[in-house]
């Protein structure tokens, strides 16, 4: 997916790794002009409960502030994909 632009904001530059539920890419945030990590969920469809759980987890992670924990700056969907 290198070269793909998400939400007209994040341009995927390279795949960094993957786990059971998603793939992480190095991307460039065109709005803030900085490189970021973007995690794309690999599940093609998620029910409302799974989407709500993901949003809760993103909010919980965004509330953390520690030098050894990745900061969460954004959460959302692109073309219906979380």
Helices and strands as residue ranges (DSSP letters): E 5-6, E 10-18, E 22-29, E 34-41, H 48-62
